[in-house]
Structure formats: C-alpha cells, structure tokens
Amino acid sequence: MGGRLLPWLGFVLLTLLMLLMMVQVDRQWQRLTEMNRILQEQAEDIRRTRGLLRDIERRLRDGVIAVGAPAAGADDDGAFPDAFSRARLAASQPDFAQGDWLMLAFGAGLRTLTPLVSSDAQASEVQNFVIEPLITRDPDTLEWRGLLAEAWTVSPDGLTISFDLRRDVTFSDGRPMTARDVEFSFEFMMNEAIAAPRQRAYLARIERVAAVGPYRVEFVFAEPYFNSLQLAGTMDILAEHFYGRFLDDPRRFNESRGLLLGTGPYRLADPEGWTPDQGRVELERNPRYWGPVDPPFDRIVWRVIENDSARLTTFRNRDIDVYTARPREYQRLLEDQALRGRTWHFEYMSPTAGYSYIAWNQQRGGTPTRFADRRVRRAMTLLTDVQRIIDEIMLGYAEPAVSPFSPRSPQHDPSLTPQPADLQAALALLKEAGYSRRERDGLLVDADGAPFEFDLVFFQDNEDTRRMVLFLRDLYARAGILMRPQPTEWSVMIDLLQRKDFDAITLAWTSGVEVDIFQMFHSSQSMEGGDNFVNYSNPELDRLIDAARGEVDEARRMELWQAAERILVEDQPYTFLFRRTTLAFIDSRIHNLQITALGLNLMAVPVEIYVPAALQRHR
C-alpha cells in the first residue's frame, strides 16, 4: 500500500512545485514589466530634461531669462504662500517616513472614475489625489493658498481674475502643464457634447478663459459672482494632450470608465485601464510629482466592500485602515479594548458636513405626481419624526437639518428651527389637498378613491438607512399612507436619478463653507442630467438664487440666502433629515491625524498623514 502511495505523493509534490514555479515566474514577469515601464518613463523624462536644458541655455544666451530675478507676485524673500505648509510640518516630524500603503474602502461600487462623467462622492475622493486645481483652502485658516497657481490678481470690477502658474508642474506622464491646459479644461467642460451639465451650470457665469502667455491665464466673468475666485481657482485642470482627442468622439468619453490623468501626487498606473469589475481602485505615487513635499504613501488603495459587517470584519483584520462606524456599532466598539488599543477614534461634526434628505419627485414621465402639491410635501415632513430618528436610530450622533444651510453658517436664518412631527397637522394638510381616510381600512385615498401609496428608494447596503426607512413606513402608515421600501444597488440608484424615474428617494448631499444651492434647486437645473432631479420650480426662489450668486456684498448676500432658505422651508422640495456626526476608527499606525476647520485631515491633499518606518506593513 505504502509503495503504491509513494508515486502519487511524488506526482503531487512535483505538481505543487511546478505551480509554485509558475507563480514565481508570473511574479517575476510582472516585476520585469513594471521595471520596463519605469525605465521607459525615466528615458522619456531624460529626453524632456535635455530638451528643457537646451532651451534654457538658448534663452540664457539670448538674454531672455534674467538670472536671480524674483517672479512677480512673490513675497520679499521670493517665496509664494502655497498649500504645502502643513505637509512640510508633517515631513519635519522626527518619526516621519515615506512608504506603506493607505488602505481604504468604499461602501458602494463605482461606475466610473472619469472626471465630469462621474457624479458620486467616491469618484471625487479618488480624483482628489490625481487631478489638482489652481488654488485650495488652508485647512486651518480657510484662506486660499496657491497650488498649481503661484499668484493671482482680481481686477477692480471683480470680473477678471488672472493666475500666474507654476513653471515646474508636469502631468503624471511627464508632459508639462501650461496655461493652454487651463484654457482647454474650460472649453472641454463647456462643450455641450461632453457629459458635464453640473460643471456647465456653474461655469456658465464665466465668459471666457484665455491663455495670455505660457504660464498666465485669465478668467473673464460675464457678470459679478460672489464665489468667482473659488469657481475659477478650483476648476479641475485637465491635460489637453490626454483628453483633447475626445472632442472628436465625445460619446467615447461620456461612456468611459477609467480615463484619469492629472498633476496630482498619485496616479493610476494605467490612466485608461481602470474598470468597475476590478472591485478596487489602486493609485501609485506619482514619481514626477512637482510638489515641494513628496507624497508619503507608496500607494492608496480603495476596496469596494458594500456590506457594513464585511467592512467591519475587514477593518478588524487590519486589511483596511479606516472604518466609519454606525452609531450602535460605535458604542459597542468603544468597549472593545483590543480594538481601542490599536486604533485612534474620532467623533466630530464637520463644519462642512452634508445633510441627509428625502427627495419628493414632483414630475415623472412628464406627468405631475402627488408630490407636486406643496401641501402634500409639507405633510410628509410633518409625518417624518426626525428627532425620533436621531434619538432611536442615530443614538444622538446627528443634528436636525432645517435646510441645505448649516445652522452654524451665516446663510442660515436662526429664526428657522426644526419642525416637530405633528400627525394631526399633517392630516389637516392632506385633507386640504383632497385626501381622506377610507372607513373600511383606514387608507388615505384621493378624490378618485386611489390609495396614497409610493415607493421609497434607498441604498440597500446601509443598515442605518434600512432601519430608518422601515421606521418611516410605520409612521406613514399611521396616516393611512402605504410606503413601499425599495432597497436598491448604488449603480441602479444613480441611473434612476439620471432618468428621474422614482417616487421618492433618500440620499445625502455633501456641503461646503458657503453653499451655492443653484445646482439642486434652481428650475433651470431640472434638465436632463441636472441635479434638480425632483423637477422642483419656484420662480421667486430662482430670482433669489440668481441675485445671491451675483451679490458680492457679503451682508446683503446673506440676506438673500436667508430669504431663499425660508422659501425652501415653506416648500419642502426635500424633507431635510439630519447632519451626521462622523464616528471614525483609524489604524493607530497612521500618524499626524488632526481635526481642522475643514474636518479630519485624513483625506487632505497635499497629503500630511504618514506611517513611521517601524510601523509600516505594506511594501
């Protein structure tokens, strides 16, 4: 028996050895391919450097360059106030080290990483590390600091902003960035054939963008705009040599999934090769990054883990570095001493925290819905007991949202307070709108006897949202309303929004220092692809939004925003729910985490967090 087993054991061992050799050869081939790519890039860089040196030599010989002269707009010492002060401070820490991977997770899959085409916060998070604007806010002071631009001036009438660009910036493929790329970026976004309606909605106030030199560009506004510096300075800068070819075939761009190239600290290894079926996004350090402080991490990786429990398990196994907890989990995890011993934990309300809401679609398939009646929308808000949701589902880790404006913002009218739930007031409004309770079963019906019923779409893999929707189903049933929960995949939700094919949907908007609500609530943005996907229209609100956007006097502008807020509270195009407190656990090997005026600096760019060498795990 033993003699017969020996040949089989030998065969099995031989097979295993062959498989191991194949794996090893495959890894070696991958490494050789990677080394070949790096050598090719280095050869291209050397050729470009030689050309640049020859050009500099020629210009010096011809007297074009004045050696040692400080650039216009510089401080007395020749330095510019740039965005890297915090990153420099981090790099000066005694335990600072480069290396390791920052491992993150998305709770929903991405449809595309292509800028302009993408519409979700996940894609924006990735793009933030790859594509840069001209200026960015200082996380401490909220003042503007130069990024791709080193200086800028605003004309006395506020209609022209001129940016002087850095001369040392290249895209991640080695091609230099110039003023023409800025000019192209505007032209590309404003092209009606390109799927960028959100960008066009804002950029429409700009009359033209013109390169007036290789490294100087002018933004000329058609009319005053309160946020003109932010609008011009934070426009994503796209590479003409990479994206320009799609002007001849815009459909290929609009349907693309992974066209992502920029000047930022990280890049896709293949700027055209990402696809959603990969189940992850992996960025590598940009070896050509122009910034004065090198990016600390070798890679930043996002895994798609849609299930909350699976994401927590992955965090416990230290396969991801960040876990944003649900309220019930958070309290339980705080008692887990093993987890507490190897993590930092943060709970904070970001000054720019967005808000959750239920959007009531007022027109579907060209036909007004029951939610086109303001009385019905107001009744739905009165039935939605937000305080109980905060107390029982969010466990107090949230605050009621009155409107799109934060209660800490001067845009908010302090006289407007959260509306308490009121069943009787809701029923009175519904009766006024033509609804009555049917005697035999208590259902609410309209004048034709049709029941008041609707579907509420929500993201299927968020447990807190699921619990909230089931809670609301019971609340609405008390008024005789039949609400059918519709758990939905993220990609399907995005499609429903684009087609405006839903009764009601619950989502959240991100926010900012001063919120421009044009995109969500102006009637002009109810066109296809616009973000007024509930088809809401109020001419007086349109007038106030337009006036506020054109008002440069801050005190007067805040009066206009507050007047607009009062209309939104009265009309309730959304039922505004709450702003969440962020409850985050982060692996303790990540250092230099700080709360700033913009929130936690975890995702700040320029990157200012790092892993000390002794704690690094990924190579």
Number of C-alpha atoms within 10 A of each C-alpha: 5 6 7 8 10 11 11 11 11 11 12 12 12 12 12 12 12 12 12 12 12 12 12 12 12 12 12 12 12 12 12 12 12 13 12 12 13 13 12 12 17 15 12 15 16 12 12 15 12 12 12 12 12 12 12 14 13 13 13 13 10 9 10 10 13 9 8 7 8 13 13 10 14 13 11 8 7 12 12 16 14 18 22 20 16 16 20 16 13 21 20 11 11 8 13 18 19 16 20 20 24 21 19 20 24 19 16 20 20 23 21 23 26 23 23 19 21 20 19 16 13 19 20 17 12 22 22 19 23 24 24 22 22 24 24 22 16 19 18 12 10 13 9 17 20 24 23 28 24 23 23 19 14 15 10 8 8 17 17 23 20 23 25 23 23 20 16 12 20 19 23 27 18 17 17 15 25 23 24 19 21 29 21 21 20 23 14 21 21 18 14 12 16 20 21 21 23 18 17 18 16 13 19 12 18 21 13 16 23 18 19 13 12 14 18 20 24 23 25 20 20 13 15 17 20 18 16 25 19 15 16 24 24 16 19 20 23 27 25 18 11 17 16 16 11 15 14 10 12 18 13 12 22 19 12 19 21 20 20 24 26 27 29 27 29 28 28 23 17 12 16 16 11 22 17 15 9 10 14 18 21 18 22 18 24 24 18 21 21 19 17 11 18 19 26 24 22 19 21 19 18 18 20 19 20 18 15 18 13 11 24 18 13 17 22 15 10 13 14 22 21 25 21 20 19 21 21 14 13 17 13 11 16 13 10 11 9 11 15 16 10 14 17 17 18 16 15 16 17 19 17 20 21 20 24 20 21 22 25 27 25 25 20 15 10 8 9 13 14 20 21 19 15 17 21 24 26 23 24 26 23 21 23 26 19 24 20 16 22 20 13 15 19 21 14 15 20 22 20 21 23 25 24 24 26 24 18 11 15 17 23 22 22 11 7 14 13 16 16 14 18 14 18 13 14 22 22 14 19 24 17 12 17 12 22 22 20 14 8 6 8 14 21 24 20 17 10 8 13 11 18 18 18 16 15 22 23 22 20 18 19 16 14 15 18 17 14 17 22 13 17 20 18 14 18 17 16 15 22 21 21 19 20 14 19 17 18 16 16 20 13 11 20 15 11 16 18 15 14 24 16 22 20 22 22 19 15 15 14 13 17 14 14 14 16 19 16 20 18 20 24 23 20 17 22 19 13 13 17 24 23 25 26 29 25 23 19 13 10 12 22 17 13 21 23 15 17 25 21 17 18 16 10 13 11 12 21 19 17 22 24 21 19 23 24 19 15 20 20 13 19 24 28 26 26 25 27 25 25 22 19 20 19 18 23 21 21 17 18 19 18 16 17 13 15 15 16 19 19 19 18 18 15 15 19 25 21 24 25 26 23 18 14 9 12 16 11 12 8
